[in-house]
Amino acid sequence: MSGMLNEVESRFYPESEVACLDIADVPEGRQRCRFLAVGFEDKTVKVMSLDPESYLSRISMQALPAQPESVALVTL
């Protein structure tokens, strides 16, 4: 509610360096978004959960032919 971001715990230890990331828009009436997309230097993109019950668990992964430079989550 204060507009401040506070790290309370670190739980994410990727196998590769993060190259890019995107956090989905927060839907109207909600306090947080559900997904995070992370592009890694090992040529993969992973979609991860931001739900409190399954925080940072991998939902999906896509291998790419080159290192990602940007990712974007789009709601259709």
TIMI-2910 file (N, C-alpha, C, CB; in pm, 1 decimal, decimal comma, always signed):
<rs>
+----------+----------+----------+----------+----------+----------+----------+----------+----------+----------+----------+----------+------+
!      n_x !      n_y !      n_z !     ca_x !     ca_y !     ca_z !      c_x !      c_y !      c_z !     cb_x !     cb_y !     cb_z ! resn !
+----------+----------+----------+----------+----------+----------+----------+----------+----------+----------+----------+----------+------+
!    +80,8 !   -119,5 !     +0,0 !     +0,0 !     +0,0 !     +0,0 !    +85,9 !   +127,1 !     +0,0 !    -92,3 !     -0,8 !   +119,7 !  Met !
!   +207,5 !   +118,9 !    +54,5 !   +291,1 !   +238,2 !    +65,7 !   +364,2 !   +270,5 !    -64,1 !   +391,3 !   +220,5 !   +177,3 !  Ser !
!   +361,8 !   +178,3 !   -161,0 !   +434,9 !   +200,7 !   -285,4 !   +582,0 !   +165,5 !   -275,5 !   +421,2 !   +343,3 !   -327,1 !  Gly !
!   +623,0 !   +106,3 !   -164,5 !   +762,8 !    +68,7 !   -143,6 !   +780,3 !    -80,6 !   -169,6 !   +809,0 !   +104,8 !     +0,1 !  Met !
!   +895,5 !   -117,4 !   -222,2 !   +929,6 !   -256,5 !   -245,1 !  +1035,0 !   -296,0 !   -142,8 !   +980,1 !   -279,8 !   -391,0 !  Leu !
!  +1002,9 !   -394,4 !    -60,8 !  +1094,3 !   -439,4 !    +43,8 !  +1127,1 !   -586,2 !    +23,4 !  +1033,7 !   -416,3 !   +183,7 !  Asn !
!  +1256,2 !   -620,1 !    +16,3 !  +1295,6 !   -759,9 !     +7,8 !  +1289,7 !   -819,2 !   +148,4 !  +1438,6 !   -775,2 !    -54,8 !  Glu !
!  +1212,4 !   -926,1 !   +163,0 !  +1200,1 !   -989,0 !   +293,5 !  +1269,0 !  -1124,7 !   +297,5 !  +1054,3 !  -1003,9 !   +330,5 !  Val !
!  +1293,7 !  -1181,3 !   +179,1 !  +1357,8 !  -1311,5 !   +173,7 !  +1409,4 !  -1333,8 !    +32,3 !  +1259,7 !  -1424,5 !   +216,4 !  Glu !
!  +1520,4 !  -1401,7 !    +19,0 !  +1573,6 !  -1434,0 !   -112,0 !  +1559,0 !  -1584,2 !   -133,1 !  +1722,4 !  -1388,9 !   -125,8 !  Ser !
!  +1483,8 !  -1624,5 !   -236,5 !  +1456,4 !  -1765,6 !   -260,5 !  +1492,6 !  -1808,4 !   -401,6 !  +1311,1 !  -1795,0 !   -234,5 !  Arg !
!  +1548,7 !  -1720,5 !   -479,2 !  +1569,5 !  -1745,9 !   -621,0 !  +1717,9 !  -1754,0 !   -649,9 !  +1503,5 !  -1637,0 !   -706,8 !  Phe !
!  +1765,2 !  -1872,1 !   -685,5 !  +1905,1 !  -1892,2 !   -716,6 !  +1914,9 !  -1957,2 !   -854,5 !  +1975,0 !  -1979,2 !   -608,0 !  Tyr !
!  +1912,3 !  -1876,5 !   -960,8 !  +1911,9 !  -1933,0 !  -1096,0 !  +2043,9 !  -2001,1 !  -1130,4 !  +1882,7 !  -1824,3 !  -1197,8 !  Pro !
!  +2035,3 !  -2098,3 !  -1221,9 !  +2154,1 !  -2169,8 !  -1267,9 !  +2236,2 !  -2084,6 !  -1363,9 !  +2114,2 !  -2301,0 !  -1335,3 !  Glu !
!  +2174,3 !  -1983,0 !  -1423,6 !  +2238,1 !  -1897,1 !  -1521,9 !  +2207,1 !  -1751,4 !  -1488,3 !  +2190,8 !  -1932,4 !  -1665,6 !  Ser !
!  +2286,0 !  -1660,1 !  -1544,0 !  +2263,6 !  -1517,3 !  -1520,0 !  +2134,3 !  -1471,3 !  -1587,2 !  +2383,2 !  -1434,1 !  -1571,8 !  Glu !
!  +2063,2 !  -1380,7 !  -1521,4 !  +1940,3 !  -1323,5 !  -1576,1 !  +1977,1 !  -1220,7 !  -1681,8 !  +1853,0 !  -1259,3 !  -1464,1 !  Val !
!  +1916,9 !  -1232,7 !  -1801,7 !  +1941,9 !  -1139,5 !  -1910,8 !  +1831,1 !  -1035,0 !  -1921,2 !  +1955,2 !  -1215,2 !  -2042,6 !  Ala !
!  +1707,2 !  -1074,0 !  -1890,3 !  +1593,4 !   -982,8 !  -1899,7 !  +1477,1 !  -1041,8 !  -1820,9 !  +1552,9 !   -957,8 !  -2048,7 !  Cys !
!  +1380,5 !   -956,9 !  -1789,5 !  +1261,6 !  -1006,3 !  -1719,9 !  +1144,8 !   -911,6 !  -1741,6 !  +1289,3 !  -1023,0 !  -1569,4 !  Leu !
!  +1024,0 !   -963,6 !  -1717,9 !   +902,5 !   -884,2 !  -1725,3 !   +803,9 !   -939,8 !  -1624,1 !   +842,3 !   -885,1 !  -1869,2 !  Asp !
!   +734,0 !   -850,2 !  -1559,1 !   +628,8 !   -887,0 !  -1464,6 !   +496,1 !   -847,8 !  -1527,5 !   +648,8 !   -817,5 !  -1324,4 !  Ile !
!   +399,6 !   -938,4 !  -1522,1 !   +268,8 !   -912,1 !  -1581,9 !   +199,9 !   -795,6 !  -1512,2 !   +180,5 !  -1037,3 !  -1575,2 !  Ala !
!   +105,2 !   -733,8 !  -1584,5 !    +25,0 !   -626,7 !  -1525,5 !    -57,8 !   -681,7 !  -1410,6 !    -66,3 !   -561,3 !  -1631,4 !  Asp !
!    -83,1 !   -597,6 !  -1312,2 !   -168,3 !   -635,4 !  -1200,1 !   -313,6 !   -615,9 !  -1243,2 !   -134,9 !   -551,1 !  -1071,4 !  Val !
!   -393,1 !   -724,8 !  -1243,8 !   -532,6 !   -711,5 !  -1284,3 !   -610,8 !   -620,7 !  -1188,8 !   -598,4 !   -849,2 !  -1291,3 !  Pro !
!   -709,9 !   -553,6 !  -1243,4 !   -792,9 !   -465,1 !  -1161,4 !   -856,9 !   -545,6 !  -1048,9 !   -902,0 !   -395,1 !  -1247,6 !  Glu !
!   -852,4 !   -490,2 !   -929,2 !   -909,8 !   -556,7 !   -812,8 !   -815,9 !   -651,9 !   -742,2 !  -1030,2 !   -630,4 !   -853,2 !  Gly !
!   -694,1 !   -671,1 !   -794,2 !   -595,6 !   -758,8 !   -730,2 !   -479,7 !   -676,5 !   -677,1 !   -544,3 !   -866,0 !   -829,0 !  Arg !
!   -403,4 !   -732,3 !   -585,9 !   -289,4 !   -662,5 !   -527,8 !   -156,4 !   -702,6 !   -590,6 !   -284,6 !   -688,0 !   -380,1 !  Gln !
!   -155,4 !   -811,9 !   -663,9 !    -30,1 !   -857,3 !   -725,6 !    -61,0 !   -927,5 !   -856,1 !    +48,5 !   -951,5 !   -630,6 !  Arg !
!    +41,3 !   -937,1 !   -940,0 !    +26,9 !  -1011,6 !  -1065,0 !    +57,9 !  -1158,4 !  -1037,4 !   +120,9 !   -954,3 !  -1176,6 !  Cys !
!    +27,6 !  -1243,0 !  -1133,0 !    +42,9 !  -1386,6 !  -1111,9 !   +170,6 !  -1444,0 !  -1171,7 !    -74,6 !  -1458,2 !  -1169,4 !  Arg !
!   +231,3 !  -1373,3 !  -1269,9 !   +341,3 !  -1433,4 !  -1344,4 !   +461,2 !  -1340,9 !  -1359,3 !   +293,4 !  -1475,1 !  -1480,1 !  Phe !
!   +575,4 !  -1403,2 !  -1376,2 !   +701,8 !  -1336,5 !  -1402,3 !   +769,9 !  -1414,0 !  -1514,1 !   +792,0 !  -1328,8 !  -1273,2 !  Leu !
!   +817,7 !  -1345,8 !  -1616,7 !   +894,2 !  -1410,8 !  -1723,6 !  +1039,6 !  -1368,0 !  -1710,0 !   +837,5 !  -1374,2 !  -1865,8 !  Ala !
!  +1130,3 !  -1465,4 !  -1715,3 !  +1272,7 !  -1437,3 !  -1698,3 !  +1349,6 !  -1499,8 !  -1814,1 !  +1324,7 !  -1491,4 !  -1561,6 !  Val !
!  +1429,4 !  -1417,8 !  -1883,0 !  +1518,6 !  -1466,2 !  -1987,7 !  +1657,7 !  -1483,1 !  -1929,2 !  +1520,8 !  -1369,3 !  -2109,1 !  Gly !
!  +1720,9 !  -1595,8 !  -1957,6 !  +1851,6 !  -1627,2 !  -1900,9 !  +1959,4 !  -1632,4 !  -2008,8 !  +1846,1 !  -1760,1 !  -1826,1 !  Phe !
!  +2082,9 !  -1612,4 !  -1966,3 !  +2196,7 !  -1617,6 !  -2059,1 !  +2221,3 !  -1757,2 !  -2114,7 !  +2321,8 !  -1568,5 !  -1989,9 !  Glu !
!  +2159,7 !  -1860,8 !  -2057,0 !  +2175,7 !  -1996,7 !  -2109,9 !  +2076,7 !  -2026,1 !  -2223,4 !  +2157,5 !  -2099,1 !  -1997,5 !  Asp !
!  +2019,1 !  -1919,3 !  -2281,5 !  +1928,1 !  -1928,0 !  -2396,1 !  +1794,0 !  -1991,8 !  -2361,7 !  +1993,3 !  -2006,2 !  -2506,9 !  Lys !
!  +1743,0 !  -1963,3 !  -2242,7 !  +1610,7 !  -2010,7 !  -2203,4 !  +1527,6 !  -1893,9 !  -2150,9 !  +1621,7 !  -2122,3 !  -2096,3 !  Thr !
!  +1395,7 !  -1910,0 !  -2158,6 !  +1300,7 !  -1818,5 !  -2095,9 !  +1210,4 !  -1904,1 !  -2008,2 !  +1217,6 !  -1735,7 !  -2203,2 !  Val !
!  +1191,7 !  -1862,2 !  -1884,4 !  +1106,4 !  -1936,5 !  -1791,1 !   +996,0 !  -1844,8 !  -1741,2 !  +1189,2 !  -1993,0 !  -1671,8 !  Lys !
!   +874,6 !  -1898,9 !  -1735,8 !   +761,8 !  -1828,8 !  -1676,5 !   +745,5 !  -1885,9 !  -1536,7 !   +629,6 !  -1844,3 !  -1762,7 !  Val !
!   +742,5 !  -1795,6 !  -1437,8 !   +738,9 !  -1837,5 !  -1298,0 !   +616,8 !  -1780,0 !  -1228,5 !   +866,7 !  -1794,5 !  -1225,1 !  Met !
!   +570,9 !  -1851,2 !  -1126,5 !   +454,3 !  -1810,5 !  -1051,0 !   +491,7 !  -1706,1 !   -946,8 !   +389,0 !  -1931,2 !   -984,7 !  Ser !
!   +403,3 !  -1608,8 !   -927,5 !   +418,7 !  -1512,2 !   -818,7 !   +309,0 !  -1528,4 !   -714,5 !   +417,9 !  -1369,6 !   -873,6 !  Leu !
!   +230,3 !  -1637,4 !   -725,2 !   +129,6 !  -1665,7 !   -624,0 !   +198,6 !  -1702,2 !   -493,0 !    +35,1 !  -1779,8 !   -670,1 !  Asp !
!   +147,8 !  -1653,1 !   -380,0 !   +213,9 !  -1681,2 !   -251,4 !   +227,8 !  -1830,5 !   -220,7 !   +137,1 !  -1615,1 !   -139,8 !  Pro !
!   +134,1 !  -1914,3 !   -265,5 !   +139,0 !  -2058,1 !   -236,2 !   +245,5 !  -2131,6 !   -317,4 !     +3,7 !  -2120,6 !   -262,8 !  Glu !
!   +283,4 !  -2076,4 !   -432,6 !   +381,2 !  -2143,2 !   -519,1 !   +484,9 !  -2043,9 !   -570,8 !   +310,5 !  -2212,1 !   -637,2 !  Ser !
!   +527,8 !  -1954,2 !   -485,6 !   +614,6 !  -1842,9 !   -522,4 !   +742,0 !  -1889,8 !   -591,8 !   +650,1 !  -1762,0 !   -399,3 !  Tyr !
!   +766,7 !  -1836,3 !   -709,8 !   +884,3 !  -1860,6 !   -793,4 !   +897,9 !  -2004,8 !   -842,3 !  +1007,0 !  -1823,3 !   -717,6 !  Leu !
!   +788,2 !  -2080,6 !   -840,7 !   +794,2 !  -2213,1 !   -901,7 !   +780,9 !  -2196,8 !  -1052,5 !   +682,7 !  -2307,1 !   -845,1 !  Ser !
!   +852,0 !  -2280,3 !  -1126,9 !   +851,9 !  -2270,1 !  -1272,5 !   +721,2 !  -2324,1 !  -1328,9 !   +971,7 !  -2345,9 !  -1332,5 !  Arg !
!   +657,4 !  -2245,3 !  -1412,9 !   +534,4 !  -2286,4 !  -1479,9 !   +565,9 !  -2343,4 !  -1617,5 !   +436,8 !  -2167,8 !  -1492,0 !  Ile !
!   +657,1 !  -2278,3 !  -1689,1 !   +697,2 !  -2328,4 !  -1820,5 !   +837,7 !  -2279,8 !  -1854,4 !   +596,9 !  -2283,7 !  -1929,2 !  Ser !
!   +895,5 !  -2344,2 !  -1957,2 !  +1028,6 !  -2306,3 !  -2001,7 !  +1035,2 !  -2321,7 !  -2153,1 !  +1138,2 !  -2392,2 !  -1931,7 !  Met !
!  +1107,4 !  -2231,3 !  -2217,8 !  +1127,5 !  -2237,9 !  -2362,5 !  +1275,4 !  -2220,0 !  -2391,4 !  +1042,8 !  -2129,9 !  -2436,9 !  Gln !
!  +1334,8 !  -2314,3 !  -2463,9 !  +1473,1 !  -2301,2 !  -2508,9 !  +1473,4 !  -2219,1 !  -2637,6 !  +1539,8 !  -2441,8 !  -2531,0 !  Ala !
!  +1572,5 !  -2133,6 !  -2652,6 !  +1582,8 !  -2044,6 !  -2767,3 !  +1711,3 !  -2070,1 !  -2844,2 !  +1576,1 !  -1898,9 !  -2722,7 !  Leu !
!  +1718,1 !  -2028,4 !  -2972,6 !  +1841,6 !  -2046,1 !  -3048,1 !  +1950,4 !  -1944,0 !  -3011,2 !  +1811,8 !  -2036,9 !  -3195,5 !  Pro !
!  +1912,6 !  -1837,6 !  -2940,1 !  +2008,8 !  -1734,4 !  -2899,4 !  +1967,4 !  -1678,8 !  -2763,1 !  +2017,0 !  -1619,6 !  -3006,0 !  Ala !
!  +2057,7 !  -1607,4 !  -2701,1 !  +2027,6 !  -1548,2 !  -2570,4 !  +1916,9 !  -1443,2 !  -2585,0 !  +2155,3 !  -1484,5 !  -2508,0 !  Gln !
!  +1814,9 !  -1446,3 !  -2499,6 !  +1707,2 !  -1346,7 !  -2509,6 !  +1756,7 !  -1208,3 !  -2470,4 !  +1588,4 !  -1386,6 !  -2421,0 !  Pro !
!  +1705,5 !  -1107,0 !  -2539,1 !  +1738,5 !   -968,7 !  -2508,6 !  +1625,0 !   -897,7 !  -2437,4 !  +1773,8 !   -894,6 !  -2634,8 !  Glu !
!  +1502,1 !   -948,4 !  -2455,7 !  +1386,2 !   -891,7 !  -2387,1 !  +1276,2 !   -995,7 !  -2384,5 !  +1337,4 !   -761,0 !  -2456,1 !  Ser !
!  +1187,0 !   -983,7 !  -2287,9 !  +1067,7 !  -1067,9 !  -2278,3 !   +950,2 !   -976,5 !  -2245,0 !  +1085,0 !  -1181,5 !  -2169,7 !  Val !
!   +831,6 !  -1020,3 !  -2281,2 !   +712,3 !   -941,7 !  -2251,9 !   +595,2 !  -1035,8 !  -2227,1 !   +680,4 !   -843,4 !  -2367,8 !  Ala !
!   +521,2 !  -1010,8 !  -2121,6 !   +398,5 !  -1084,4 !  -2092,4 !   +282,2 !   -998,7 !  -2141,1 !   +385,4 !  -1117,9 !  -1938,3 !  Leu !
!   +196,6 !  -1058,5 !  -2222,2 !    +84,5 !   -987,0 !  -2281,4 !    -44,1 !  -1059,3 !  -2246,6 !   +100,8 !   -974,4 !  -2434,6 !  Val !
!   -143,8 !   -987,4 !  -2201,6 !   -274,0 !  -1044,6 !  -2172,7 !   -362,5 !  -1031,8 !  -2295,3 !   -338,8 !   -976,2 !  -2050,6 !  Thr !
!   -420,9 !  -1144,0 !  -2338,4 !   -510,6 !  -1142,3 !  -2454,1 !   -654,1 !  -1156,5 !  -2408,8 !   -474,9 !  -1254,2 !  -2553,1 !  Leu !
+----------+----------+----------+----------+----------+----------+----------+----------+----------+----------+----------+----------+------+
</rs>
